[in-house]
Amino acid sequence: MALHSNTSLVYVAFLFVLNYVFITAGSGLSSESSSGLLAPYDELYYRGVRAYFSEDWERAAEFLEKSISTRDKLLRTRRKCHD
């Protein structure tokens, strides 16, 4: 029985990872996709930090700026929903 529960846990985790890969691959992690949806700001921030530590300054600045902009847009939209 324990083996079955571990197998299902791995299967569920695999589905989440697979879903994440398809979402990020489809969006290209641009600041806005063709559908008007924003890329997750935490993913943009993470990519900016990785580029920074790789000393790729231009990409680091690009991703960090997009992260800040995306987060600001998200917060403005949330405020509009509550008004």
HUKA-V171626 format. One record per residue. N is the residue number from 1. RES is the residue in three letters. SS is DSSP state (@ for helix, = for strand, . for the rest). PHI is phi in whole degrees, 0 to 359 (999 if undefined). PSI is psi as a letter, one per 20 degrees, with the letter a starting at -180 (NA if undefined). Layout:
[[N:RES:SS:PHI:PSI] [N:RES:SS:PHI:PSI]]
//
This chain:
[[1:MET:.:999:h] [2:ALA:@:296:h] [3:LEU:@:297:g] [4:HIS:@:297:g] [5:SER:@:292:h] [6:ASN:@:293:h] [7:THR:@:295:g] [8:SER:@:292:h] [9:LEU:@:295:g] [10:VAL:@:296:g] [11:TYR:@:298:g] [12:VAL:@:295:g] [13:ALA:@:298:g] [14:PHE:@:298:g] [15:LEU:@:296:h] [16:PHE:@:296:g] [17:VAL:@:296:g] [18:LEU:@:298:g] [19:ASN:@:299:g] [20:TYR:@:298:g] [21:VAL:@:298:g] [22:PHE:@:293:h] [23:ILE:@:294:g] [24:THR:@:290:h] [25:ALA:@:291:h] [26:GLY:@:289:h] [27:SER:@:276:h] [28:GLY:.:70:j] [29:LEU:.:53:k] [30:SER:.:281:r] [31:SER:.:293:h] [32:GLU:=:216:p] [33:SER:.:270:r] [34:SER:.:294:h] [35:SER:.:276:i] [36:GLY:.:88:j] [37:LEU:.:277:q] [38:LEU:=:270:q] [39:ALA:.:290:q] [40:PRO:.:299:p] [41:TYR:@:294:h] [42:ASP:@:291:h] [43:GLU:@:291:g] [44:LEU:@:297:g] [45:TYR:@:298:g] [46:TYR:@:300:g] [47:ARG:@:295:h] [48:GLY:@:296:g] [49:VAL:@:295:g] [50:ARG:@:297:g] [51:ALA:@:295:h] [52:TYR:@:299:g] [53:PHE:@:289:i] [54:SER:.:273:j] [55:GLU:.:61:k] [56:ASP:.:262:n] [57:TRP:@:296:g] [58:GLU:@:296:g] [59:ARG:@:292:h] [60:ALA:@:299:g] [61:ALA:@:297:g] [62:GLU:@:300:g] [63:PHE:@:293:g] [64:LEU:@:293:h] [65:GLU:@:295:g] [66:LYS:@:296:h] [67:SER:@:297:g] [68:ILE:@:296:g] [69:SER:@:298:g] [70:THR:@:296:g] [71:ARG:@:295:g] [72:ASP:@:299:g] [73:LYS:@:297:g] [74:LEU:@:297:g] [75:LEU:@:295:h] [76:ARG:@:297:g] [77:THR:@:296:g] [78:ARG:@:297:g] [79:ARG:@:297:h] [80:LYS:@:297:h] [81:CYS:@:292:h] [82:HIS:@:271:i] [83:ASP:.:278:NA]]
//
